[in-house]
Amino acid sequence: MSARPVRSTCCSLLIDGPEDADPWGREAVYADGARVGRLTSGGYSVAFGRSIGMGYVRPDLAHPGTKLFVRMLGALWPAEVVADSPYDPNNTRIRADSTPARS
């Protein structure tokens, strides 16, 4: 039995998309004008202040820092592969504008 090559790798992307829409999943991912993958889920990240998506792309493109594009609302929007799964462990960004809780 011969081993099959890996066709796609899961990764997270931060997306500079439209201000009034976020990805839901199934959006196509592009590099150099060619479709190279698809999002499986997405939404708005309060911690990062922009859209975030998770999906599958070609293994050679699934490295942090890789610049890609996501098709949303009929246009291609810039995206960047980031380390799985990006987060704000101390909730610093989400608490930046909040007032302290009263005891």
DSSP file (Angstrom, degrees, kcal/mol; ACC not computed):
  #  RESIDUE AA STRUCTURE BP1 BP2  ACC     N-H-->O    O-->H-N    N-H-->O    O-->H-N    TCO  KAPPA ALPHA  PHI   PSI    X-CA   Y-CA   Z-CA
    1    1 A M              0   0    0      0, 0.0     2,-0.3     0, 0.0     0, 0.0   0.000 360.0 360.0 360.0 129.0    0.0    0.0    0.0
    2    2 A S        -     0   0    0      1,-0.1     2,-0.2     0, 0.0     0, 0.0  -0.697 360.0-110.9 -94.2 146.3    1.5    3.4   -1.0
    3    3 A A        -     0   0    0     -2,-0.3    -1,-0.1     1,-0.1     0, 0.0  -0.509  27.8-131.5 -74.7 139.5    1.1    6.4    1.2
    4    4 A R        -     0   0    0     -2,-0.2     2,-0.1     1,-0.1    -1,-0.1  -0.702  24.8-113.1 -88.6 142.0   -1.2    9.2   -0.1
    5    5 A P        -     0   0    0      0, 0.0     2,-0.4     0, 0.0    -1,-0.1  -0.403  34.6-100.8 -71.4 152.1    0.2   12.7    0.0
    6    6 A V        -     0   0    0      1,-0.2     3,-0.1    -2,-0.1     0, 0.0  -0.609  35.5-172.0 -72.3 125.8   -1.5   15.3    2.3
    7    7 A R        +     0   0    0     -2,-0.4     2,-0.3     1,-0.3    -1,-0.2   0.758  63.7  11.1 -93.7 -27.9   -3.8   17.4    0.1
    8    8 A S        -     0   0    0     50,-0.2     2,-0.4    51,-0.1    -1,-0.3  -0.996  58.2-152.5-152.8 154.1   -4.8   20.0    2.7
    9    9 A T  E     -A   57   0A   0     48,-3.1    48,-2.2    -2,-0.3     2,-0.2  -0.980  25.9-116.6-129.7 138.8   -3.9   21.3    6.1
   10   10 A C  E     +A   56   0A   0     -2,-0.4     2,-0.3    46,-0.2    46,-0.2  -0.517  44.6 159.4 -74.3 138.1   -6.1   23.0    8.7
   11   11 A C  E     -A   55   0A   0     44,-2.6    44,-2.3    -2,-0.2     2,-0.4  -0.975  36.4-118.9-152.5 164.5   -5.1   26.6    9.6
   12   12 A S  E     -AB  54  82A   0     70,-0.8    70,-2.6    -2,-0.3     2,-0.4  -0.859  26.5-163.5-106.6 143.9   -6.5   29.8   11.1
   13   13 A L  E     -AB  53  81A   0     40,-3.1    40,-2.6    -2,-0.4     2,-0.5  -0.989  16.3-145.4-129.9 136.0   -6.7   33.1    9.1
   14   14 A L  E     -AB  52  80A   0     66,-2.3    66,-2.2    -2,-0.4     2,-0.5  -0.887  29.2-154.8 -93.2 130.3   -7.2   36.7   10.2
   15   15 A I  E     -AB  51  79A   0     36,-2.7     2,-1.4    -2,-0.5    36,-1.0  -0.913  22.6-151.5-118.1 128.6   -9.2   38.4    7.4
   16   16 A D        +     0   0    0     62,-2.9     3,-0.1    -2,-0.5    63,-0.1  -0.591  50.4 152.8 -90.3  70.9   -9.3   42.1    6.5
   17   17 A G        -     0   0    0     -2,-1.4     5,-0.1     1,-0.2    34,-0.0  -0.120  49.4 -53.7 -94.5-171.4  -12.8   41.7    5.2
   18   18 A P    >   -     0   0    0      0, 0.0     3,-1.0     0, 0.0    -1,-0.2  -0.271  44.9-126.8 -64.5 150.8  -15.7   44.1    4.9
   19   19 A E  T 3  S+     0   0    0      1,-0.2    -2,-0.0    -3,-0.1     3,-0.0   0.738 106.3  47.7 -71.0 -22.2  -16.9   45.9    8.0
   20   20 A D  T 3  S+     0   0    0      1,-0.0     2,-0.3     2,-0.0    -1,-0.2   0.244 111.0  46.8-106.8  13.6  -20.5   44.8    7.6
   21   21 A A    <   -     0   0    0     -3,-1.0    30,-0.1    22,-0.0    -4,-0.1  -0.995  55.8-165.9-153.5 149.4  -19.9   41.0    7.0
   22   22 A D        -     0   0    0     -2,-0.3    22,-0.1    20,-0.1     2,-0.1  -0.918  35.7 -93.2-130.6 157.1  -18.0   38.1    8.5
   23   23 A P        -     0   0    0      0, 0.0    19,-0.2     0, 0.0    29,-0.1  -0.399  29.3-177.1 -70.3 149.3  -17.2   34.6    7.1
   24   24 A W        -     0   0    0      1,-0.3    18,-0.6    17,-0.2     2,-0.2   0.579  56.3 -77.9-114.1 -23.1  -19.5   31.8    8.1
   25   25 A G  S    S+     0   0    0     16,-0.3    -1,-0.3     3,-0.0    15,-0.2  -0.479 104.2  63.2 130.9 154.0  -17.8   28.9    6.4
   26   26 A R        +     0   0    0     13,-2.9     2,-0.2     1,-0.3    14,-0.1   0.418  65.3 142.8  77.7   1.8  -17.5   27.5    2.9
   27   27 A E        -     0   0    0      1,-0.1    12,-3.0    11,-0.1    -1,-0.3  -0.514  54.3-114.5 -70.7 141.2  -15.8   30.7    1.6
   28   28 A A  E     -C   38   0A   0     43,-0.3    43,-2.5    10,-0.2     2,-0.4  -0.497  21.9-144.8 -77.5 145.2  -13.1   30.0   -1.0
   29   29 A V  E     -CD  37  70A   0      8,-2.4     7,-3.0    41,-0.2     8,-1.2  -0.930  19.2-164.9-112.1 135.1   -9.4   30.8   -0.2
   30   30 A Y  E     -CD  35  69A   0     39,-3.2    39,-2.1    -2,-0.4     2,-0.3  -0.876  17.9-177.2-124.2 151.7   -7.1   32.0   -3.0
   31   31 A A  E >  S-C   34   0A   0      3,-2.3     3,-2.1    -2,-0.3    37,-0.1  -0.966  80.7  -7.7-142.3 130.5   -3.4   32.4   -3.6
   32   32 A D  T 3  S-     0   0    0     -2,-0.3     3,-0.1     1,-0.3    36,-0.0   0.845 129.4 -56.4  52.6  37.7   -2.0   33.9   -6.8
   33   33 A G  T 3  S+     0   0    0      1,-0.2     2,-0.4    36,-0.0    -1,-0.3   0.417 116.3 107.6  79.7  -2.2   -5.5   33.9   -8.4
   34   34 A A  E <  S-C   31   0A   0     -3,-2.1    -3,-2.3     2,-0.0     2,-0.4  -0.869  76.4-111.5-111.1 143.5   -6.1   30.2   -7.9
   35   35 A R  E     +C   30   0A   0     -2,-0.4    -5,-0.3    -5,-0.2     3,-0.1  -0.577  39.8 167.8 -71.3 126.5   -8.4   28.5   -5.4
   36   36 A V  E     -     0   0A   0     -7,-3.0    22,-1.0    -2,-0.4     2,-0.3   0.357  56.8 -25.8-122.7   1.2   -6.2   26.8   -2.8
   37   37 A G  E     -CE  29  57A   0     -8,-1.2    -8,-2.4    20,-0.2     2,-0.3  -0.987  55.6-109.7 174.7-168.5   -8.7   25.9   -0.1
   38   38 A R  E     -CE  28  56A   0     18,-2.0    18,-2.5    -2,-0.3   -10,-0.2  -0.992  24.5-117.2-153.3 141.8  -12.0   26.6    1.7
   39   39 A L  E     - E   0  55A   0    -12,-3.0   -13,-2.9    -2,-0.3    16,-0.3  -0.536  15.3-167.8 -75.7 147.4  -13.0   27.9    5.1
   40   40 A T  E    S-     0   0A   0     14,-3.5     2,-0.3     1,-0.4    15,-0.2   0.617  72.3  -3.9-105.3 -22.0  -15.0   25.6    7.4
   41   41 A S  E     + E   0  54A   0     13,-1.8    13,-2.3   -16,-0.1    -1,-0.4  -0.976  65.5 160.7-160.8 165.9  -16.0   28.3    9.9
   42   42 A G  E     + E   0  53A   0    -18,-0.6     2,-0.3    -2,-0.3    11,-0.2  -0.984   3.0 151.7-175.7 175.3  -15.6   31.9   10.7
   43   43 A G  E     - E   0  52A   0      9,-2.1     9,-2.8    -2,-0.3     2,-0.4  -0.973  51.4 -50.8 172.0-168.0  -16.8   35.0   12.5
   44   44 A Y  E     - E   0  51A   0     -2,-0.3     2,-0.7     7,-0.2     7,-0.2  -0.801  42.1-147.6 -96.3 134.3  -15.8   38.2   14.1
   45   45 A S  E  >> - E   0  50A   0      5,-2.6     4,-1.7    -2,-0.4     5,-1.0  -0.895   9.8-170.0-103.1 112.2  -13.0   38.2   16.7
   46   46 A V  T  45S+     0   0    0     -2,-0.7    -1,-0.2     1,-0.2     5,-0.0   0.887  89.1  57.6 -63.8 -38.5  -13.4   40.8   19.4
   47   47 A A  T  45S+     0   0    0      1,-0.2    -1,-0.2    -3,-0.1    40,-0.1   0.840 118.7  29.5 -62.0 -34.3   -9.8   40.1   20.6
   48   48 A F  T  45S-     0   0    0      2,-0.3    -1,-0.2    -3,-0.2    -2,-0.2   0.535 100.4-128.8-105.5  -8.9   -8.3   40.9   17.2
   49   49 A G  T  <5S+     0   0    0     -4,-1.7     2,-0.3     1,-0.2    -3,-0.2   0.760  78.4  64.6  68.8  25.1  -10.9   43.4   16.0
   50   50 A R  E   <S- E   0  45A   0     -5,-1.0    -5,-2.6   -34,-0.0    -2,-0.3  -0.951  93.2 -61.5-161.3 179.0  -11.5   41.7   12.6
   51   51 A S  E     -AE  15  44A   0    -36,-1.0   -36,-2.7    -2,-0.3     2,-0.4  -0.351  42.8-166.2 -72.1 150.0  -12.8   38.6   11.0
   52   52 A I  E     -AE  14  43A   0     -9,-2.8    -9,-2.1   -38,-0.2     2,-0.3  -0.992   6.1-176.9-135.3 143.5  -11.2   35.2   11.7
   53   53 A G  E     -AE  13  42A   0    -40,-2.6   -40,-3.1    -2,-0.4     2,-0.4  -0.966  15.6-151.6-139.0 156.0  -11.7   32.0    9.8
   54   54 A M  E     +AE  12  41A   0    -13,-2.3   -14,-3.5    -2,-0.3   -13,-1.8  -0.989  38.0 122.8-125.3 138.4  -10.6   28.4   10.1
   55   55 A G  E     -AE  11  39A   0    -44,-2.3   -44,-2.6    -2,-0.4     2,-0.4  -0.919  53.8 -76.5-169.0-166.5  -10.3   26.2    7.1
   56   56 A Y  E     +AE  10  38A   0    -18,-2.5   -18,-2.0    -2,-0.3     2,-0.3  -0.951  41.0 164.4-120.2 131.9   -8.1   23.9    4.9
   57   57 A V  E     -AE   9  37A   0    -48,-2.2   -48,-3.1    -2,-0.4   -20,-0.2  -0.844  50.6 -65.9-133.5 171.3   -5.5   25.0    2.4
   58   58 A R    >>  -     0   0    0    -22,-1.0     3,-2.1    -2,-0.3     4,-0.5  -0.314  51.1-117.4 -56.2 142.3   -2.6   23.4    0.5
   59   59 A P  G >4 S+     0   0    0      0, 0.0     3,-1.0     0, 0.0    -1,-0.1   0.819 112.6  60.1 -55.4 -34.2    0.1   22.2    3.0
   60   60 A D  G 34 S+     0   0    0      1,-0.2     3,-0.2     2,-0.1    -2,-0.1   0.641 109.0  44.9 -70.7 -11.8    2.7   24.6    1.5
   61   61 A L  G <4 S+     0   0    0     -3,-2.1     2,-0.3     1,-0.1    -1,-0.2   0.426  86.7  90.7-107.7  -1.8    0.5   27.6    2.3
   62   62 A A    <<  +     0   0    0     -3,-1.0    -1,-0.1    -4,-0.5   -50,-0.1  -0.052  60.5 112.2 -89.8  34.3   -0.5   26.6    5.9
   63   63 A H  S >  S-     0   0    0     -2,-0.3     3,-2.2    -3,-0.2    18,-0.3  -0.887  78.5 -96.2-110.3 137.3    2.4   28.4    7.6
   64   64 A P  T 3  S+     0   0    0      0, 0.0    18,-0.2     0, 0.0     3,-0.1  -0.191 110.7  29.7 -50.2 134.8    2.0   31.5    9.8
   65   65 A G  T 3  S+     0   0    0     16,-3.1     2,-0.2     1,-0.3    17,-0.1   0.185  81.5 138.1  98.9 -15.1    2.6   34.7    7.9
   66   66 A T    <   -     0   0    0     -3,-2.2    15,-2.5    -5,-0.1     2,-0.5  -0.461  49.4-136.1 -66.1 130.4    1.4   33.3    4.5
   67   67 A K  E     + F   0  80A   0     13,-0.2    13,-0.2    -2,-0.2     2,-0.2  -0.786  36.9 154.9 -92.4 127.0   -0.7   35.9    2.7
   68   68 A L  E     - F   0  79A   0     11,-2.8    11,-2.5    -2,-0.5     2,-0.3  -0.692  34.2-119.9-134.1-174.3   -3.9   34.7    1.1
   69   69 A F  E     -DF  30  78A   0    -39,-2.1   -39,-3.2     9,-0.2     2,-0.4  -0.989  12.5-153.1-135.1 145.6   -7.3   36.0    0.0
   70   70 A V  E     -DF  29  77A   0      7,-2.6     7,-2.6    -2,-0.3     2,-0.6  -0.975  19.0-130.0-119.2 131.6  -10.8   35.0    1.1
   71   71 A R  E     + F   0  76A   0    -43,-2.5     2,-0.4    -2,-0.4   -43,-0.3  -0.714  39.8 157.7 -84.3 118.3  -13.8   35.4   -1.2
   72   72 A M  E >   - F   0  75A   0      3,-2.6     3,-1.9    -2,-0.6    -2,-0.1  -0.997  65.1  -2.1-140.0 136.4  -16.6   37.2    0.6
   73   73 A L  T 3  S-     0   0    0     -2,-0.4     3,-0.1     1,-0.3    -1,-0.1   0.838 129.6 -57.0  53.3  37.2  -19.5   39.2   -1.0
   74   74 A G  T 3  S+     0   0    0      1,-0.2     2,-0.3     0, 0.0    -1,-0.3   0.555 120.0  93.9  76.5   8.8  -18.1   38.6   -4.5
   75   75 A A  E <  S- F   0  72A   0     -3,-1.9    -3,-2.6    -5,-0.1     2,-0.5  -0.908  75.6-115.1-130.4 158.5  -14.7   40.2   -3.7
   76   76 A L  E     - F   0  71A   0     -2,-0.3    -5,-0.2    -5,-0.2   -47,-0.1  -0.832  30.9-164.6 -94.7 128.2  -11.3   38.9   -2.6
   77   77 A W  E     - F   0  70A   0     -7,-2.6    -7,-2.6    -2,-0.5   -60,-0.2  -0.920  25.7-105.8-115.2 137.0  -10.2   40.1    0.9
   78   78 A P  E     + F   0  69A   0      0, 0.0   -62,-2.9     0, 0.0     2,-0.3  -0.281  42.8 176.2 -61.4 142.3   -6.7   39.9    2.2
   79   79 A A  E     -BF  15  68A   0    -11,-2.5   -11,-2.8   -64,-0.2     2,-0.4  -0.972  18.0-150.9-143.8 156.5   -6.0   37.3    4.9
   80   80 A E  E     -BF  14  67A   0    -66,-2.2   -66,-2.3    -2,-0.3     2,-0.3  -0.997  21.8-122.0-133.5 132.5   -3.0   36.0    6.8
   81   81 A V  E     -B   13   0A   0    -15,-2.5   -16,-3.1    -2,-0.4     2,-0.3  -0.536  37.1-172.0 -69.3 132.9   -2.4   32.5    8.2
   82   82 A V  E     -B   12   0A   0    -70,-2.6   -70,-0.8    -2,-0.3     3,-0.1  -0.818  33.6 -77.3-124.3 165.5   -1.8   32.7   11.9
   83   83 A A  S    S-     0   0    0     -2,-0.3     2,-0.2   -72,-0.1    -1,-0.1  -0.349  70.6 -77.5 -61.1 138.4   -0.7   30.2   14.5
   84   84 A D  S    S+     0   0    0      1,-0.3     3,-0.1   -74,-0.1    -1,-0.1  -0.513 109.7   2.6 -72.9 143.6   -3.5   27.9   15.6
   85   85 A S  S    S-     0   0    0     -2,-0.2    -1,-0.3     1,-0.2    -2,-0.1   0.680  76.6-156.8 -88.1 126.1   -5.5   29.1   17.5
   86   86 A P        +     0   0    0      0, 0.0     2,-0.3     0, 0.0    -1,-0.2  -0.379  28.6 151.4 -68.4 141.5   -4.8   32.7   18.1
   87   87 A Y        -     0   0    0     -3,-0.1     3,-0.1    -2,-0.1     0, 0.0  -0.967  51.7-112.9-159.2 172.2   -6.2   34.1   21.3
   88   88 A D    >   -     0   0    0     -2,-0.3     3,-2.2     1,-0.1     6,-0.1  -0.864  29.5-166.7-113.3  90.3   -5.7   36.7   24.1
   89   89 A P  T 3  S+     0   0    0      0, 0.0    -1,-0.1     0, 0.0     0, 0.0   0.748  87.0  38.9 -58.6 -28.6   -4.9   34.5   27.1
   90   90 A N  T 3  S-     0   0    0     -3,-0.1    -2,-0.0     0, 0.0     0, 0.0   0.343 105.0-124.1-100.9   6.3   -5.3   37.3   29.7
   91   91 A N    <>  +     0   0    0     -3,-2.2     4,-1.6     1,-0.1     5,-0.1   0.802  60.4 149.3  54.7  30.9   -8.3   38.9   27.9
   92   92 A T  T  4  +     0   0    0      1,-0.2     4,-0.5     2,-0.2    -1,-0.1   0.913  66.5  44.9 -60.9 -46.5   -6.3   42.1   27.8
   93   93 A R  T >4 S+     0   0    0      1,-0.2     3,-0.7     2,-0.2     4,-0.3   0.890 113.0  48.9 -69.4 -39.6   -7.8   43.5   24.6
   94   94 A I  T 34 S+     0   0    0      1,-0.2     3,-0.3     2,-0.1    -1,-0.2   0.798 115.2  45.3 -72.3 -26.1  -11.4   42.7   25.5
   95   95 A R  T >< S+     0   0    0     -4,-1.6     3,-1.1     1,-0.2    -1,-0.2   0.442  83.7  98.6 -93.5  -1.1  -11.1   44.3   28.9
   96   96 A A  T <  S+     0   0    0     -3,-0.7    -1,-0.2    -4,-0.5    -2,-0.1   0.831  93.5  31.6 -57.8 -36.1   -9.3   47.4   27.7
   97   97 A D  T 3  S+     0   0    0     -3,-0.3    -1,-0.3    -4,-0.3     2,-0.2   0.353  99.8 102.7-104.5   4.8  -12.4   49.5   27.6
   98   98 A S    <   -     0   0    0     -3,-1.1     3,-0.0     1,-0.0    -3,-0.0  -0.520  68.1-123.5 -90.9 157.4  -14.3   47.9   30.5
   99   99 A T        -     0   0    0     -2,-0.2     3,-0.1     1,-0.1    -2,-0.1  -0.688  39.8 -91.6 -93.1 151.3  -14.7   49.2   34.0
  100  100 A P        -     0   0    0      0, 0.0     2,-0.1     0, 0.0    -1,-0.1  -0.290  45.6-106.7 -62.9 146.0  -13.6   47.1   36.9
  101  101 A A        -     0   0    0      1,-0.1     2,-0.3    -3,-0.0    -3,-0.0  -0.454  31.6-123.7 -71.6 143.4  -16.3   44.9   38.5
  102  102 A R              0   0    0     -2,-0.1    -1,-0.1     1,-0.1    -3,-0.0  -0.624 360.0 360.0 -86.5 148.3  -17.7   46.0   41.8
  103  103 A S              0   0    0     -2,-0.3    -1,-0.1     0, 0.0    -2,-0.0   0.461 360.0 360.0 -92.4 360.0  -17.5   43.6   44.8
